[in-house]
Amino acid sequence: SLILSLLFAIGLYLFPNTYFFEKGLISNLILAAVTLIPLPQLEGLAIFFGSRLLYLSAWIILALTAILLLSQTFIGLIITITVGLIALFVFYMTSTTK
């Protein structure tokens, strides 16, 4: 959901004031926030009871990503893409698959 909102933010930066990209960005950020709510059948419940620190960091990451993407600035997009790529690299390096 955050990756899709990043793609919508790039489209909104390239084509400003486009209804499709604007609503796509906002709806994906709302979807990411609703998914983190600890209700049954949502990932937020497993994250909340699995690790409270991970749950809190997920909300902080979501809030920072939303602020950077909704600012619709070039530096916000660059920071979000850079942090996302670093997180992806760390995730792939730390995951153990045998």
C-alpha positions as CSV (number, residue, x, y, z in Angstrom):
1,S,0.0,0.0,0.0
2,L,2.8,2.4,0.8
3,I,4.7,1.4,-2.4
4,L,1.5,2.1,-4.4
5,S,1.1,5.4,-2.7
6,L,4.7,6.2,-3.6
7,L,3.9,5.5,-7.3
8,F,0.8,7.7,-7.1
9,A,2.9,10.5,-5.5
10,I,5.4,10.2,-8.4
11,G,2.5,10.5,-10.9
12,L,1.1,13.4,-9.0
13,Y,4.5,15.2,-9.1
14,L,4.8,14.6,-12.8
15,F,1.2,15.6,-13.5
16,P,0.1,18.1,-10.8
17,N,-3.6,18.6,-10.0
18,T,-4.6,15.2,-11.5
19,Y,-7.7,13.8,-9.8
20,F,-6.7,10.2,-10.4
21,F,-3.2,10.5,-8.8
22,E,-4.5,12.7,-6.0
23,K,-7.3,10.3,-4.9
24,G,-5.1,7.3,-5.4
25,L,-2.4,8.7,-3.1
26,I,-4.9,9.6,-0.4
27,S,-6.8,6.4,-0.6
28,N,-3.7,4.3,-0.3
29,L,-2.4,6.2,2.7
30,I,-5.8,5.7,4.3
31,L,-5.7,2.0,3.5
32,A,-2.3,1.7,5.1
33,A,-3.5,3.4,8.2
34,V,-6.7,1.3,8.5
35,T,-4.6,-1.9,8.0
36,L,-2.5,-1.1,11.0
37,I,-5.6,-0.9,13.3
38,P,-5.5,-3.9,15.6
39,L,-8.8,-5.6,14.5
40,P,-9.3,-9.3,13.7
41,Q,-8.5,-10.3,10.1
42,L,-6.1,-7.3,9.7
43,E,-2.3,-7.3,9.9
44,G,-2.4,-4.7,12.7
45,L,-3.6,-7.3,15.2
46,A,-0.6,-9.6,14.6
47,I,1.8,-6.8,14.7
48,F,0.3,-5.3,17.8
49,F,0.5,-8.5,19.8
50,G,3.7,-9.7,18.2
51,S,5.9,-6.6,19.1
52,R,4.7,-3.3,20.5
53,L,7.9,-1.7,19.4
54,L,7.4,-2.8,15.8
55,Y,3.7,-1.6,15.9
56,L,4.8,1.8,17.1
57,S,7.5,2.1,14.5
58,A,5.1,1.1,11.8
59,W,2.8,4.0,12.8
60,I,5.8,6.4,12.9
61,I,7.0,5.2,9.4
62,L,3.4,5.6,8.1
63,A,3.1,9.1,9.5
64,L,6.5,10.3,8.1
65,T,5.8,8.7,4.7
66,A,2.4,10.4,4.6
67,I,3.8,13.8,5.5
68,L,6.6,13.5,2.9
69,L,4.3,12.3,0.1
70,L,1.5,14.8,0.8
71,S,3.9,17.7,0.8
72,Q,4.2,17.0,-3.0
73,T,7.8,18.3,-3.1
74,F,10.7,16.8,-5.0
75,I,12.9,16.4,-1.9
76,G,10.0,14.5,-0.1
77,L,9.9,12.1,-3.0
78,I,13.6,11.6,-3.0
79,I,13.8,11.0,0.8
80,T,10.9,8.5,0.7
81,I,12.4,6.6,-2.2
82,T,15.8,6.5,-0.6
83,V,14.6,5.4,2.8
84,G,12.4,2.8,1.1
85,L,15.3,1.4,-0.9
86,I,17.5,1.2,2.2
87,A,14.7,-0.6,4.1
88,L,14.2,-3.0,1.2
89,F,18.0,-3.7,1.1
90,V,18.2,-4.2,4.9
91,F,15.1,-6.5,4.8
92,Y,16.6,-8.7,2.1
93,M,20.0,-8.9,3.8
94,T,18.6,-9.8,7.2
95,S,16.0,-12.3,6.1
96,T,17.1,-15.8,6.3
97,T,15.9,-18.1,3.6
98,K,17.2,-21.7,3.4
